[in-house]
Amino acid sequence: MASDCLFCGIVAGDVPAQIVDSDEHTVAFMDINPATPGHALVVPRAHSADLVEVSDEDLERTTVAARRLANRIREALAPDGFNILNSCGSVAWQTIFHFHLHVIPRYEDDPLKLPWVPGPGEAGEIAATADRIREARP
């Protein structure tokens, strides 16, 4: 647990939150800045800063908990779909540095839009980038 981490405070019960699901490894709670009605977050109980740092076990447990939460939200609110979102690093919109997944219910008439305009890339550049990724070692 990181003493200055808001989400660690929620996990510990020291910071109030609307908890909607939990198990021995994860906690899910409502986002206080919701993108749509029902928008919630799932966090591992163990602190890790982001997607790069989270353990394989906590990544798996958090993903399974996100699916469980999506099923609960589907039963309660009947959305038309979901986005599962993770931001890793401040340039990618991460503001709380405790790994988490956003479970965002989507509705036909909600105002959310893709953050980029999909369009074809240049095939040679895509292939060169793929080569660089394949050659990299984690």
ZITA-V641411 format. One record per backbone hydrogen bond with DSSP energy under -0.5 kcal/mol. NH is the residue of the N-H (numbers start at 0). CO is the residue of the C=O. Records with the same first field share a line. If there is no record, write none. Layout:
NH: CO + CO
This chain:
2: 0
4: 1
5: 3
8: 4
9: 5
10: 6
11: 7
12: 8 + 9
13: 8
14: 8
18: 16
19: 27
20: 27
22: 25
26: 42
27: 20
28: 40
29: 17
30: 38
33: 30
38: 35
39: 102
40: 28
41: 100
42: 26
43: 98
44: 24
52: 49
53: 49
58: 54
59: 55
60: 56
61: 57
62: 58
63: 59
64: 60
65: 61
66: 62
67: 63
68: 64
69: 65
70: 66
71: 67
72: 68
73: 69
74: 70
75: 71
76: 72
77: 72 + 73
79: 105
80: 105
82: 103
84: 82 + 101
88: 86
91: 88
92: 89
93: 88
96: 94
97: 95
98: 47
100: 41
101: 84
102: 39
103: 82 + 101
104: 102
105: 80
109: 106
117: 115
122: 120
125: 121
126: 122
127: 123
128: 124
129: 125
130: 126
131: 127
132: 128
133: 129
134: 130
135: 131 + 132
